[in-house]
Amino acid sequence: MWEAVGSPASTNKASFTDVPANADYAQAVAWAVENEITSGTGGGNFSPSETCTRGQIVTFLHRATGK
């Protein structure tokens, strides 16, 4: 989704313990948090190595489109 909207720079850094600041996806995660598309998986984690469930994907899309 982040790339689809032009890979905009985020004004904040995501503060998840499992997302290193130099990770290739760190800007995308920060953008998603900033735009209230995700808030992570709990406990200060984003869980980037886990597979998203169908429900999580639907939630991301719903929040991203504002519908």
N, C-alpha and C positions, 0 to 999 in steps of 0.2 A: 504494500500500500504506500509505503514511504517513497519508493521509487516512482510509483505511478503518479504521485503529486509533485514530482520534480526534485526529490531528495532535499527538501528545505533544511536549512540549518536550524537546530533547536537552540533556544536561548538558555536552556537548562541542561544539566547532565542527569541522567537516570541514576538513582542512588541504590541500585540493587547490588547485593554482595556478590552475585554471580555473573555480573556483566562488567568485565574490565573496561576501563575508560578507553583503551586502545583497540578494543574489539572492532572488527569490521562492521558489526551491526549495532554498535553503541549509539550512533546518531539516530538510527531508525527507532531504537527502543526509546530514547529520550523524546523523540518526536511523538511517538505513540502515547507516552505518558502525558506529555504536555497537552496533547489534544484529547485527553481523557478516553482514549481507545483501550488502554489497558492500565492496570495498576499492579501488575505482577501476579504471582501465584501465592503470595502470603509469606510472612516471616522475613520480609526484606529480600525476597528472591523473585527472579523473573523466570528461572528454569529454562534457559535457552537450549538445553540438550534434550528436553522432553518434547514429545509430539503433542501438538494442539489437538484437543478434542473437537468434534463437530460443533458442539455447543459454544466452545471458546471462539471458534472462527466466526460463527453466526453473530456472536456478541460483538466481536471486533468490527464486522461489517456493518452491523446495526448502528454502533456508536460512530463509526467513520462517516456514514452517510446521513446521520442525524434523523433517521426515520424510525 
